[in-house]
Amino acid sequence: MSIAAYSVKRAKDGWSVEHDGELGGSYISKEAAFEAIAMAASNAIKDGHEVRIVVPGHEGKEAALGVPRTPR
């Protein structure tokens, strides 16, 4: 059985998805990137693959979803 591994990665203007060593897509938040992964992962599961998804936690003062915080 093969493994379909997906990872959300920081990109220049937001977030991208890494799959099979290649970055693809441009997403405003980690959540949006994860939703794109979920669609692809669903198909991988149907094809019999093991699926692994990695989404990084927030760093420092970054918002949990990885979008800039707006001042209150």
N, C-alpha and C positions, 0 to 999 in steps of 0.2 A: 504494500500500500504506500502511495506517495503522500507527501505532506504539502499542503498549500499554505504557505506562510505569508502573512500580511503584517505590515508595520506602518504606523502613522509616523511621519518624519516632518520636522520643521523645514519649511521652505522659505524662499526669499520673502514672499508676500502672504504667508499663511502656512498651510500644511499640505503635504503630499502623501501618497500611498506608495510604499515599496512592496513589490511582489516580484519574485524571481530575480532579485538583484537590480530591478529597474524602477525608477521613480515615475509616477504618473499622476495626473490630475492636479488641480489647484483648488484648495478648499479654504474657506474663511475660518473654520474652526476644526478642532480635533473631532468634535461630534459629527460634523458634516463628512469628514474623511472616514470616520468609523462607519457611518451609514452606507457609504459607498462600498466599503469593505464587506459589510454584512450582505449586501446583494451578491457580490462575487463569491463570497464564502458559501452562501446558500447553494449556488450552482456547484461548487467544488464538493460539497457534502453529497449532493445528488449523484455526482460522478464517483463517489466512493472514497474520496480523499480525506485524510486527517487534516483538520484545519487549526491553525494557530494564528492568533491576532494579538498584536502588542500595541498598546496606546500608552505613551509616556505620561507620567504624572506632571503636575505643574511645577514650575521652577521659580523660586523667589517670589516676586510680587506679581507674577503672571496669573491671570485669571484661570480658573480650573479648565475652561474649554479652550484656552490658548488664544483668546481674542483680547485685544487691548482693553484694559479697565477704563470705564468712563468715570470722571470725577463726580462726586455727589455733592 
